[in-house]
Amino acid sequence: MEKIVFEYFGIVMMEPMALLFNWLIAIQCFIYAKRIKQFDLDTEFAKGWYRFFLFFGFSTAFGGLSHFFFHYTGMIGKLPSWSFAVLMITYLELAVSDSTDKKDILKKVIWVSSLFLFVLMIMQLDFLWVSIHTAIGLLFFLGLISLVTVRKGDDRWKEYLYGVFFMFLTLPFVAGKIDPHIWFNRHDVSHLLMMVALFFFEKSTIRILKSESSRVS
């Protein structure tokens, strides 16, 4: 894939669109985290989703910089973004598993598997382990639990399924190495689809938190 490289005042910079889209996602996530924080974060569900959006914001903020200054930071510069990505998926898994009967067992499994994949990522300096972790979190935790919950009649979770769908729409572009344009490559398409997915994730989360808070009151 051809990358945009330019120099300004002797500073070599790369992939300005990656910086733009990553920072747009970061802003979106910080806004969503602030909205969720307005509710009482006294459940694993609320805390998990708050931290998911917060750490997603940090991940993409650092991710944009790692693309932009890759000439200087190399692969090591990816580690802050990847580390926050592991954390965000961990808290997503904790959030959705809190609604299940096996939440205590799942909590232990989530932390052990997350630590294991984090160590592999550090040792091999490979985004593959982050991708595997993300796929497990989105498909087997958020996707499967949401599907079961919706089938039980709880429509509050249906937007999570829409979000998972848009997340997995990124796969054909990334796996197929489909680049519509040098200024709008496969990663830019993925980032745009992620923004749509995050919109649906936040919509369901707020909907559930509002209904739970009204029950308490």
Steps between C-alpha positions, in 0.01 A plus 500: 500500500639837398525741793492878495834639618587868520757723665441832672776706665723194480249278682393186314131423546279221366136407447320825589160337438578235761571777750176678407273195525665368816457834673138528384435160656681611816279809530189287438604252771581770757157657439331161550704430815390837642136419429524164673675656800182700567348175625604325821798280418407252771465192278751306293284578197518878545866503604594264219340705225637826643852357499449344157430839342764675710775254407382484138551877495852471640580215260400694190658824625836325536431296186470812288834627629667164440395516134595864458847467655569141396824612331641569846316264735473187285310203637587587861284810461199274447517349850308772691211477252501119499519482881194723540325288234552188714358685802196633313399153379560355846255749651248444220508128583459572871209736430291260291585187702359671811152424364563124498465235770865400455645849555734397786662222296507714186671782688793273584515364144495854357790625711716189444443498122555875473829479690612203288428680172660821632823314580504341153446843343793648694733207435429477127416867438215382281152653457367152423441433871305823539289399199429156649407657834271750326331228294434291813360800687274617219378165372491260796425750774315803366352331192395170654374641830308775319341248265389276787367800695304638202350156433381496860302815420733779617512738201731740684793289383419493128718802408800307631437250222491780241830626639663158481379471141665829401820404683525180299433688175857625537636149438448484119691826455789411731529129414439563131742796500239715325618861477243727329752785479840601639321770703229256610660160544377179665582627848308824441197298390537287812516806723184640343316171558629491857346842563163366387544193722588715801186706443288186535699377803441828681131505404431161657713575806321827578164335439577223750644738761197730474256212547699360793522839672124554459434164665713596799332839535 
